[in-house]
């Protein structure tokens, strides 16, 4: 395989990797937000459950 072809393929792979890093960061942020929201819901359910049992 020609060195120029390898260089081109390497550049394309690098671009894909960078795009995946960005996508991962976005999804990781969304996951953190959803986790925080779930903790809020869990806290509310705990209060409701405690009140219900009294």
Secondary structure as GFF3:
##gff-version 3
##sequence-region A 1 54
A	DSSP	alpha_helix	3	53	.	.	.	ID=ss1
###
